[in-house]
Amino acid sequence: APGLDLAGYNAPCRTVGGDYYDFFTYPDGRVATVVADVSGKGMPAALLMSSLQARVQVLAEDPRDLGDLMVRLNRLLCSSIPSNRFISLFLCVLDPVKGETIYCNAGHNPPALVRAGGQVEWLQGGGPILGILPNAAYEQKTCRLAPGDSIVLYSDGVTEMTNPAGEEFGEERLAQTLAASRGKPAAEVVQGVRAELAKFASGGAAADDITLVVAKKGSA
């Protein structure tokens, strides 16, 4: 997308994963980015994920209010998915020219807003996880990307990666890793986080799917 540097990575911990990410662009040049995590593993989670992906694409065709979109998506899911399943989802729509970003977080790990200078903020708030409370309320939030700023979306497989001593990678290590890679292209930021995770796990297998998405506003 012009004015925006995008990169994504997904590694299921088994043959079929319950994580997904997606990008779609609008005629006015804005770009939507979504990351979601379905509870559970294996084929049922993957089937649920593919139907979720289709629904998000349809609902996101008119992204005026992401809170309203999430309310509708949640109602749909509450009526159609098994009671032992739920979904965390983060959706944002970025304007690559103005840097204005609208987002709604439905119980997902708060993405990192990494400033060009290396400061990291967390994009909190929106509403609860999807698929449990049919009347849950969701609120659209806004932030602004300045040139060189980026939004980093990730699944809990990143922050909950453990080392042999049983410690979790955690948000603080993630923030340090992202701050250290500021100024680099999106694909290199993704590679940098993957390298740090591999070093941290020191040979251990990932216990969960790992998804990473970086959307960086051009510095032009």
Disulfide bonds with the S-S distance in Angstrom:
none
